[in-house]
Each structure stands twice: as C-alpha cells, then as structure tokens.
Amino acid sequence: MTRVAESTESSSPIVTRAVAAGLNNEFTENYHFPDWQKSLLNLLGRFPADMGRAAISQFQRFSGLPASALRYFSMDELIESRLNDYAQLDRQFPAILIGPALGGATTSLALSAGGPYLPQAFILTLRGGSPDGDLAAYFWRSYDAALSIARNDPRLVTIQHYDPIHDGWLTKYVNHLRFKLIDLPEQYDQYIRQKLQSGGAVIYLDCGASWLRYKVGPRNFFQVGGWGDIPDEEFLSASKRIRDYARKAGLGYTNWRMTEFPLERGPESEWGSEPGLAESLHQFCIQHGYQFVKISLAHPHDFSRLAFSAATKLLEKEGRPPQGTLVECFSQFDATAARLGSLLPLWLIFNTQDSARLLKEMSHQFPKDKPIFFSPLATFSITPDMAGWGDWLEALGGRDFINIGARKSHYPADARALLEWNKPLRRWVEENRRPVAATLSADELLLLSQQLPV
C-alpha cells in the first residue's frame, strides 16, 4: 500500500518543521534530498542555467504519488504527520497559531508568539500533469478523487490547483490537489487542550487573499493560476504575454477557461483562509476557556509586514537594535537564523514583481549600516511577471547584500542553490549569535496588525 503523504517540500510541512525547530532554537533543512539527488544538483550547478532548468523539469516525471494511492487517502493521517513534527516539544505553550502556511511570515509569527503552528491547508502531489498545457487533461486526472474525498469527509474542501506558469516546470508532469479544513478536527482539539496553557490564546491567521475559481462540486473547486503579478482574470483571458510564454514553454494550449462549471471568487488556493475553521475554533475556545484572537489581513504581504513589525517589537522589548535584515523568498526562509542572529525577517511570496515592490517599500525600514541577507529564489520557471536581477537591485536601493540564494549567473534556475542557499547565513549567525528570548502576547500581535499601514 502506497502511503499518502504530503511532499516534504510542500508549504505546510516546511513551516511546521521550521516552527518546531525554532521553538528549540535549532536549525532545520527546508529541502530534503537523498544523497544521489544532492550529487545530481551539485553537478547541474556546474553547467549553464538552461541545462539545469531542463534537467530539473524532466526529473519531475518520476515524482508524485500514483493516482491509485488516493484509494487509501486519510485526512487524519495528513494531520497526524504535521502534529508529529512537534513530537519532541514536551511542554505547554502560551499560544498556538492556525491558518495558512505563509512561509517565513507564519513561521516568524509563531516563534514570536512562542508556540506551535497548525496548518489549515494540505496538498498532495500526484503523478501525471499536462505536458502541453491542456487544462482538461489536468483537471480530469484528479477530479473524481477530489469529489469522492470531499463527499466522505465534511471537514474539508478540495481545490485542484493548476498554475502552468509559476509552476510550469511541475505541472507538465504532476498534479496538485489541495485540502483545506473548514471545521476543527479532533486531533487539533486534543492537541490544543494538551499543549496550550490554561487561558492561553488560539491565534487564527485570517488571510483575505482571493482568486477566481470554478465551483466543480458541493465542496470542490478548481483554480487556474496562482499568486504573483499576473491577475486571475489574465490567466483566463490568454493575454499576449501569456501566449508568448506558452509558445516559449512549448505549451500548445492557452485556453484555460471552463465552460461547464460556474466561476466565482473565493479564497486563493495556497494563501487564502477558507471560512468555517475560524468559527469552529472560536466556539472551541469559548467552551474550554481559551482566548481566541483572529488576525485578519487582506493580503499575504500584510503578514510579512506583521512578522517584520513583530521582530522589531521583540528587540525593542529587549532594549537593543537589530543586527541586520534577512530577506527571504517562498520556501527559502530560515526563521531560526533570524531569531538567533537578531535579524529582522522580511518574507517575499515569490520571485515576482509584486514581491519586488514589497521589498522596495520595506527596504526603507532596514537598519542602516547593518548587513542585508537576500535569498533570490532558486526556481525553474522564467515567468512573464518574474523580477529580474536588476529589479531586486533597484528594490534594495543600491545597497549591498549578502547573497544566500541563486547566483546572479544562474538566477533563477540555480540547482546548486537548493543545497547551498543558507550556508553563508548560518556561518554569520554562529559568529554573531545574539538570540531573541522575548515573546509577544496574542493581544500584542493583534495590536501590531491593527497598526499596519492600510
């Protein structure tokens, strides 16, 4: 029997592992590669970026779960896997966070509050995608399974997520099926009652990120496109830049509309908060005497701003300045390094123009004459909305930075960076170790969220 599990590089597992390690002031690796893959990545890193990009994309042919594995799907097993990430934390906490796995932002907020994070969303990577961009072929691969799983488990909704641009190197060969909790599962109920201090706080991160999606069943949705600097309507309208991208990427299709299902606006697949879980948590807290704090922000970037503000507040509590800034991107984040090195973390969603604009906005708050660590994302899609190397330099206002991501010569397709990206950062932290010990209460985090500029 094939075990049904999330990819170790998916958002929720990366964040839960990072929070668990950070609560013990330990480092963890976001990417887990067997030795033979490490050797391959090192080898590819010696060649030009185009060669590495082609090889990495082809490698996806052999990844993902077989569709037959979904016969054994269990939401309870996915939940237990994430709770097991905290198995070594044998103590109670003043707060527990729940909501979307907003990478370094969620991780930093959990560590600022001094407690674990429980994900709302889970994703399976299934074998077989759409090599030529045919939406129908992608959709039908997982549609029946999505309907069946939701029909049998009223605690969740399913979202089939197809982004042939930002995930183009993946969706040619794999299929993404996401599950979001809309009710409090028994495992979370038990975990909170065991690990949350009496009168402690459940902090729900309510992210208002929305997207156009097709309603393909009672609790089933299909989303085309994903967060970046391409609007959802553009994915469905086959604009010129999308047609140009498709031609270069070898995609024969750019008609990504569906006519047989209604189109509606709802929570974005990866970053949006699905309704239902917050209401369930609120009732749970009333019943068991916990504080329920809902932090509602409209945009994923707002949680990055909040995490940056929280880190600043923690150092103010300790009466000392930050030692520098850590600019992270997508899955290349290291919240433990930020805490141990007294660095202000700014998490960017992806290597797209909207993230470059956030960096430009926030760079004015970076401490002067202190190091800036910047992690240019090592991904393998050159998208129409990608921020180029010059865009990052402009966003940083010409300030020097220590590169802990993709090399300029290989950006964004740097296979070696997947292995090496955080090593300069961790060396610096070990030489300049000044751990942050303070935490923020749920009320303090809520107040900071209300003070963010609109």
C-alpha positions as CSV (number, residue, x, y, z in Angstrom):
1,M,0.0,0.0,0.0
2,T,1.4,3.4,-1.0
3,R,1.5,5.8,1.9
4,V,-0.5,9.0,1.1
5,A,1.7,11.9,2.4
6,E,2.5,15.5,1.5
7,S,5.7,16.2,-0.3
8,T,8.3,17.2,2.3
9,E,8.9,20.4,0.3
10,S,5.3,21.5,0.5
11,S,4.4,24.7,2.4
12,S,2.8,23.1,5.5
13,P,5.5,20.5,6.2
14,I,8.2,23.1,5.8
15,V,6.5,25.5,8.1
16,T,5.7,23.0,10.9
17,R,9.2,21.6,10.8
18,A,10.7,25.1,10.9
19,V,8.5,26.2,13.8
20,A,9.2,23.0,15.8
21,A,13.0,23.6,15.3
22,G,12.8,27.3,16.1
23,L,11.0,26.7,19.4
24,N,14.0,24.7,20.4
25,N,16.5,27.2,18.9
26,E,17.6,24.6,16.4
27,F,18.1,24.7,12.7
28,T,16.3,22.6,10.2
29,E,16.5,22.0,6.5
30,N,13.6,23.1,4.3
31,Y,14.6,20.8,1.5
32,H,15.2,17.1,2.0
33,F,17.2,15.4,-0.7
34,P,18.7,11.9,-0.8
35,D,22.4,11.7,-1.4
36,W,22.1,10.8,-5.1
37,Q,19.9,13.9,-5.7
38,K,22.4,16.1,-3.9
39,S,25.1,14.8,-6.2
40,L,23.0,15.5,-9.2
41,L,22.1,19.0,-8.1
42,N,25.8,19.8,-7.4
43,L,26.6,18.5,-10.9
44,L,23.9,20.5,-12.6
45,G,25.0,23.6,-10.7
46,R,28.3,23.5,-12.7
47,F,26.5,23.9,-16.0
48,P,24.7,26.9,-17.5
49,A,21.3,27.6,-16.1
50,D,19.3,26.5,-19.2
51,M,20.7,23.0,-18.8
52,G,19.9,22.8,-15.2
53,R,16.3,24.1,-15.8
54,A,15.7,21.5,-18.5
55,A,17.0,18.6,-16.4
56,I,15.1,19.6,-13.2
57,S,11.9,19.8,-15.1
58,Q,12.4,16.4,-16.7
59,F,13.1,14.9,-13.3
60,Q,9.5,15.7,-12.2
61,R,8.3,12.8,-14.5
62,F,9.3,10.5,-11.7
63,S,7.9,12.4,-8.7
64,G,4.4,12.4,-7.2
65,L,2.0,9.8,-5.9
66,P,0.3,7.4,-8.2
67,A,-3.4,8.1,-8.6
68,S,-4.2,4.7,-7.2
69,A,-2.8,5.8,-3.8
70,L,-5.8,8.0,-3.3
71,R,-7.9,4.9,-2.5
72,Y,-6.1,5.0,0.8
73,F,-6.4,8.7,1.5
74,S,-6.9,9.7,5.1
75,M,-7.1,13.3,6.2
76,D,-6.4,12.1,9.7
77,E,-3.0,10.8,8.6
78,L,-2.1,14.1,7.0
79,I,-3.0,15.9,10.2
80,E,-1.1,13.4,12.4
81,S,2.0,13.8,10.2
82,R,2.0,17.6,10.9
83,L,1.4,17.0,14.6
84,N,4.3,14.5,14.7
85,D,6.6,17.3,13.6
86,Y,6.2,18.6,17.2
87,A,6.7,15.3,18.9
88,Q,9.9,16.5,20.6
89,L,8.3,19.5,22.2
90,D,7.2,18.1,25.5
91,R,5.8,21.3,27.2
92,Q,2.9,23.7,27.1
93,F,2.8,27.0,25.2
94,P,1.2,30.4,25.7
95,A,-0.2,30.4,22.2
96,I,-0.9,28.2,19.2
97,L,-1.3,29.6,15.7
98,I,-3.6,28.2,13.0
99,G,-4.1,29.3,9.4
100,P,-2.4,29.4,6.0
101,A,1.3,28.4,5.8
102,L,2.6,31.8,4.7
103,G,6.2,30.5,4.7
104,G,8.7,32.6,6.7
105,A,5.9,35.0,7.8
106,T,3.8,32.3,9.5
107,T,7.0,30.7,11.0
108,S,8.3,34.0,12.4
109,L,4.8,34.9,13.8
110,A,4.6,31.5,15.6
111,L,8.0,31.9,17.1
112,S,7.2,35.5,18.1
113,A,4.2,34.2,20.0
114,G,6.2,31.3,21.4
115,G,4.0,28.4,20.2
116,P,3.4,25.8,17.5
117,Y,1.6,26.4,14.2
118,L,-1.2,24.1,12.9
119,P,-1.9,24.3,9.2
120,Q,-5.3,24.7,7.6
121,A,-4.2,23.5,4.2
122,F,-2.6,20.3,3.0
123,I,-1.5,19.3,-0.5
124,L,-0.8,16.1,-2.4
125,T,1.4,16.0,-5.4
126,L,0.1,13.4,-7.8
127,R,1.9,11.8,-10.7
128,G,0.9,13.0,-14.2
129,G,0.3,16.5,-15.3
130,S,-0.4,18.3,-18.6
131,P,2.8,18.5,-20.7
132,D,1.1,20.6,-23.4
133,G,-1.0,22.9,-21.2
134,D,-4.3,21.1,-21.8
135,L,-6.4,22.2,-18.9
136,A,-9.0,19.4,-19.4
137,A,-6.3,16.7,-19.2
138,Y,-5.0,18.1,-15.9
139,F,-8.5,18.6,-14.4
140,W,-9.8,15.1,-15.1
141,R,-6.7,13.4,-13.6
142,S,-7.8,14.2,-10.1
143,Y,-11.5,15.3,-10.3
144,D,-13.2,12.1,-9.4
145,A,-10.8,11.6,-6.4
146,A,-11.5,15.2,-5.3
147,L,-15.2,14.7,-5.3
148,S,-15.0,11.3,-3.5
149,I,-12.7,12.6,-0.8
150,A,-14.8,15.7,0.0
151,R,-18.0,13.6,-0.1
152,N,-16.6,11.3,2.6
153,D,-15.1,14.0,4.8
154,P,-17.3,17.0,5.6
155,R,-14.4,18.7,7.5
156,L,-12.7,19.8,4.3
157,V,-12.9,21.3,0.8
158,T,-10.8,20.3,-2.1
159,I,-9.0,22.6,-4.6
160,Q,-7.4,21.3,-7.7
161,H,-4.7,23.9,-8.4
162,Y,-3.3,24.4,-11.9
163,D,-0.7,27.1,-12.4
164,P,1.0,26.3,-15.7
165,I,3.2,29.5,-15.4
166,H,4.7,29.8,-12.0
167,D,4.6,26.0,-11.5
168,G,5.1,25.3,-15.2
169,W,8.1,23.1,-14.6
170,L,6.0,21.0,-12.3
171,T,2.5,20.9,-13.8
172,K,3.8,19.4,-17.0
173,Y,4.4,16.2,-15.0
174,V,2.5,16.4,-11.7
175,N,-1.0,17.4,-10.4
176,H,-1.7,19.4,-7.3
177,L,-4.7,18.5,-5.1
178,R,-5.1,20.7,-2.0
179,F,-7.3,20.1,1.0
180,K,-8.5,22.9,3.4
181,L,-10.0,22.3,6.8
182,I,-13.4,24.1,7.3
183,D,-14.0,22.5,10.7
184,L,-11.8,21.8,13.8
185,P,-10.6,18.2,13.6
186,E,-10.5,16.0,16.7
187,Q,-6.7,15.8,16.5
188,Y,-6.3,19.6,16.7
189,D,-8.9,19.7,19.5
190,Q,-6.9,17.2,21.6
191,Y,-3.5,18.8,20.7
192,I,-4.6,22.3,21.8
193,R,-6.1,21.0,25.1
194,Q,-2.8,19.1,25.8
195,K,-0.3,21.8,24.7
196,L,-2.0,25.2,25.3
197,Q,-1.5,26.7,28.7
198,S,-4.6,27.4,30.8
199,G,-6.2,30.6,29.5
200,G,-3.8,30.7,26.6
201,A,-4.5,32.0,23.1
202,V,-5.5,30.4,19.8
203,I,-4.4,32.8,17.1
204,Y,-6.1,32.4,13.8
205,L,-4.4,34.0,10.8
206,D,-7.2,35.1,8.5
207,C,-5.7,35.9,5.1
208,G,-8.1,37.6,2.7
209,A,-6.2,36.6,-0.4
210,S,-8.9,35.8,-3.1
211,W,-8.9,34.3,-6.6
212,L,-11.4,33.4,-9.3
213,R,-12.1,29.7,-9.1
214,Y,-14.5,27.2,-10.6
215,K,-17.0,25.5,-8.4
216,V,-16.9,21.9,-9.6
217,G,-18.7,20.2,-6.8
218,P,-20.5,20.8,-3.5
219,R,-17.2,21.5,-1.7
220,N,-14.8,21.2,-4.6
221,F,-13.0,23.9,-6.6
222,F,-10.6,24.3,-9.5
223,Q,-8.2,27.2,-9.6
224,V,-6.3,28.3,-12.6
225,G,-3.1,30.4,-11.9
226,G,-1.5,31.4,-8.7
227,W,-0.3,34.3,-6.7
228,G,2.3,36.7,-8.3
229,D,2.0,39.7,-10.6
230,I,-0.4,38.2,-13.1
231,P,-4.1,38.8,-12.2
232,D,-6.5,35.9,-12.1
233,E,-8.5,37.4,-15.0
234,E,-5.4,37.4,-17.2
235,F,-4.8,33.7,-16.7
236,L,-8.3,33.1,-18.1
237,S,-8.1,35.6,-20.9
238,A,-4.9,34.3,-22.6
239,S,-3.2,37.7,-22.8
240,K,-0.4,38.3,-25.2
241,R,2.3,37.8,-22.6
242,I,0.7,34.5,-21.6
243,R,0.6,33.4,-25.2
244,D,4.2,34.4,-25.7
245,Y,5.2,32.5,-22.5
246,A,3.2,29.4,-23.7
247,R,5.0,29.4,-27.0
248,K,8.4,29.6,-25.5
249,A,7.5,26.9,-22.9
250,G,6.2,24.5,-25.6
251,L,2.6,24.7,-24.5
252,G,0.0,24.1,-27.2
253,Y,-2.9,25.4,-25.2
254,T,-3.6,28.7,-23.5
255,N,-7.4,28.4,-23.3
256,W,-7.7,27.8,-19.5
257,R,-11.3,28.6,-19.2
258,M,-14.0,26.0,-18.2
259,T,-17.5,26.4,-19.6
260,E,-19.2,23.5,-17.8
261,F,-18.8,24.9,-14.2
262,P,-19.7,28.3,-12.6
263,L,-16.9,30.8,-12.0
264,E,-16.8,32.6,-8.6
265,R,-14.4,34.5,-6.4
266,G,-13.2,32.7,-3.3
267,P,-10.2,32.3,-1.0
268,E,-7.0,31.8,-3.0
269,S,-5.8,28.2,-3.0
270,E,-2.5,28.5,-1.3
271,W,-2.6,31.7,0.8
272,G,-6.3,32.4,1.4
273,S,-8.2,31.4,4.5
274,E,-11.3,29.2,3.9
275,P,-14.3,30.1,6.1
276,G,-15.6,27.7,8.7
277,L,-12.5,26.8,10.7
278,A,-12.3,30.2,12.4
279,E,-15.9,29.9,13.6
280,S,-15.3,26.3,14.8
281,L,-12.1,27.5,16.7
282,H,-14.0,30.4,18.3
283,Q,-16.6,28.0,19.7
284,F,-13.9,25.6,20.9
285,C,-12.2,28.5,22.8
286,I,-15.4,29.6,24.4
287,Q,-16.1,26.0,25.6
288,H,-12.6,25.4,27.0
289,G,-11.7,28.9,28.4
290,Y,-9.1,29.9,25.9
291,Q,-8.6,33.3,24.3
292,F,-9.5,33.4,20.6
293,V,-7.6,36.1,18.6
294,K,-8.4,36.5,14.9
295,I,-5.8,38.5,12.9
296,S,-7.5,39.5,9.7
297,L,-5.3,41.0,7.0
298,A,-6.3,41.5,3.3
299,H,-3.1,40.5,1.6
300,P,-0.4,37.8,2.1
301,H,2.2,40.6,2.1
302,D,0.5,42.1,5.1
303,F,1.5,39.1,7.2
304,S,5.1,39.7,6.0
305,R,4.8,43.3,7.2
306,L,3.4,42.0,10.5
307,A,6.2,39.5,11.0
308,F,8.8,42.2,10.4
309,S,7.0,44.5,12.8
310,A,6.8,41.7,15.4
311,A,10.5,41.1,15.2
312,T,11.2,44.8,15.6
313,K,8.9,44.9,18.7
314,L,10.7,41.9,20.3
315,L,14.1,43.7,20.0
316,E,12.6,46.8,21.4
317,K,11.4,44.8,24.4
318,E,14.9,43.6,24.9
319,G,16.3,47.1,24.6
320,R,18.7,46.5,21.7
321,P,18.8,47.2,18.0
322,P,18.7,44.5,15.2
323,Q,21.9,43.2,13.8
324,G,20.7,43.3,10.2
325,T,17.9,42.2,7.9
326,L,17.0,38.8,6.4
327,V,15.1,39.0,3.1
328,E,13.6,35.5,2.4
329,C,11.6,34.2,-0.6
330,F,9.0,31.4,-0.8
331,S,10.5,28.2,0.7
332,Q,14.0,29.7,1.1
333,F,13.5,31.0,4.7
334,D,15.3,30.4,7.9
335,A,13.4,31.8,10.9
336,T,15.7,30.2,13.4
337,A,18.6,32.1,11.9
338,A,16.7,35.4,12.2
339,R,15.9,34.7,15.9
340,L,19.5,33.6,16.8
341,G,21.1,36.4,14.9
342,S,18.7,39.2,15.9
343,L,17.8,39.8,12.2
344,L,14.6,41.5,11.0
345,P,12.9,39.0,8.6
346,L,11.0,40.0,5.5
347,W,9.4,37.1,3.7
348,L,8.6,37.5,0.0
349,I,6.0,35.2,-1.6
350,F,7.8,34.5,-4.8
351,N,10.4,36.0,-7.2
352,T,7.8,38.1,-9.0
353,Q,7.3,41.9,-9.5
354,D,4.8,42.2,-6.7
355,S,7.3,40.9,-4.2
356,A,10.0,43.3,-5.6
357,R,7.6,46.1,-4.9
358,L,7.1,44.9,-1.3
359,L,10.9,44.8,-0.9
360,K,11.3,48.3,-2.2
361,E,8.6,49.6,0.2
362,M,10.1,47.8,3.2
363,S,13.7,48.5,2.4
364,H,13.4,52.0,3.9
365,Q,12.9,50.3,7.3
366,F,16.0,48.2,7.1
367,P,18.6,49.2,9.8
368,K,21.3,51.4,8.3
369,D,24.9,50.2,8.0
370,K,23.9,46.6,9.0
371,P,24.1,43.5,6.8
372,I,21.3,42.6,4.5
373,F,21.0,38.9,3.6
374,F,18.9,38.3,0.5
375,S,17.7,35.0,-0.9
376,P,17.0,35.2,-4.6
377,L,14.6,32.3,-5.2
378,A,16.1,29.2,-6.9
379,T,13.1,28.1,-9.0
380,F,13.0,26.8,-12.5
381,S,10.3,28.8,-14.3
382,I,11.1,32.1,-16.1
383,T,7.7,33.7,-15.9
384,P,6.3,36.8,-17.5
385,D,6.0,38.5,-14.1
386,M,9.4,37.5,-12.8
387,A,11.5,40.1,-11.1
388,G,14.9,40.3,-12.8
389,W,18.2,40.7,-11.1
390,G,18.2,44.4,-11.8
391,D,14.7,44.7,-10.3
392,W,16.0,43.3,-7.0
393,L,19.0,45.7,-7.0
394,E,16.6,48.6,-7.6
395,A,14.3,47.4,-4.8
396,L,17.2,47.4,-2.4
397,G,18.0,51.0,-3.3
398,G,21.5,50.1,-4.4
399,R,22.6,48.8,-1.0
400,D,25.0,45.9,-0.9
401,F,23.7,42.5,0.2
402,I,25.0,39.1,1.1
403,N,23.6,36.6,-1.4
404,I,22.1,33.5,0.2
405,G,20.1,32.3,-2.8
406,A,20.5,31.8,-6.5
407,R,23.7,33.1,-8.1
408,K,23.4,36.1,-10.5
409,S,24.9,33.9,-13.2
410,H,22.2,31.2,-12.8
411,Y,19.2,33.1,-11.5
412,P,16.5,31.8,-11.2
413,A,17.5,28.3,-12.2
414,D,20.3,27.5,-9.8
415,A,20.3,23.9,-8.9
416,R,23.3,24.3,-6.5
417,A,21.4,27.0,-4.5
418,L,18.9,24.4,-3.4
419,L,21.8,22.8,-1.4
420,E,23.9,25.9,-0.5
421,W,21.5,28.8,-0.1
422,N,21.6,29.2,3.7
423,K,25.2,28.3,4.5
424,P,26.6,31.8,4.4
425,L,23.7,33.0,6.7
426,R,24.3,30.3,9.2
427,R,28.0,30.9,9.3
428,W,27.4,34.6,10.1
429,V,24.8,33.7,12.7
430,E,27.2,31.4,14.5
431,E,29.8,34.2,14.6
432,N,27.3,36.9,15.6
433,R,24.9,34.9,17.8
434,R,22.5,37.1,19.9
435,P,19.3,35.1,20.4
436,V,16.0,36.8,20.8
437,A,14.4,35.5,24.0
438,A,11.3,37.7,24.3
439,T,7.8,36.7,23.0
440,L,4.7,38.7,22.2
441,S,1.2,38.1,23.6
442,A,-1.7,37.4,21.3
443,D,-3.0,40.9,22.1
444,E,0.3,42.5,21.3
445,L,0.3,40.8,17.9
446,L,-3.3,41.8,17.2
447,L,-2.4,45.4,18.1
448,L,0.6,45.4,15.8
449,S,-1.6,44.1,13.0
450,Q,-4.1,46.9,13.5
451,Q,-1.3,49.5,13.3
452,L,0.0,48.4,9.9
453,P,-0.4,51.0,7.2
454,V,-3.5,50.4,5.0
